[in-house]
């Protein structure tokens, strides 16, 4: 039988990044946190936390934290029947969820708000590229994820949400400077473009579909969805933006679409652990409803 108070201390250190902050979150002393973690490691005969700045879980530590998340979900559903003291209902449940930046900047806030209105549960959002959020789910870091992967994850179910549609845009001044004779492969290789990070290949994907070439020009790295749009507006480079964010600027003439009508769709999926709990059902319903109102089908 696992020592759950000790496991809660391990999870708090992993979540907060240090023994001191974990102690503050648990309302106990750092010494007590250290004793609980060390005691559990001794009983299991394995290291659960790599001490550092921040502290990181080992593979076993991460698996145990994921197990604790599931136990807390089940206990949350039992709380009304067992009573607050017996079920520990005074502790607010937290759901760790991975989501991509563009979803967080467009449709996901509506899902979070709808969930918050019906469930007394906190969300712990981990930001990652949509092609990599499922990796966090496989590693046990989160219980659900907005992902671009349609492939099933063991122990989870996957629901199609629709596609986030993107348009290649630039400021009118940028377009006039770099594309005076229209958007050609040669002009595209000279025009600076914006990329979110080293894993963002959406610009190259658009160029291949629009012009048959995958090469683009010099790159500016802008790891922020809203910053990406701001940098496009001021003429730093061209980039791919969710159409829900640029439809109004395009209509107002504040932005120009490089090749009108040439869009890129990124299919998104909701992958969630197969645990029949009320909180996960409510979150799934909120996510599907918010996505259905915005994403393309």
Secondary structure, 3 states (H helix, E strand, C coil): CCCHHHHHHHHHHHHHCCHHHHHHHHCCCHHHHHHHHHHHHHHHCCCCEECCCCCEECHHHHHHHHHHHHHHHHHHHHHHHHCHHHHCCCCCEEEEEEECHHHHHCCHHHHHHHHHHHCCEEEEEEECCCCCHHHHHHCCCCCEEEECCCCCCCCEEEEEEEEEEEEEEECHHHHHHHCCCCCCHHHHHHCCEEECCCCCCHHHHHHHHHHCCCCCCCEEECCCHHHHHHHHHCCCCEEEEEHHHHHHHHHCCCCEECCCCCEEEEEEEEEEECCCCHHHHHHHHHHHHHHHHHCEC
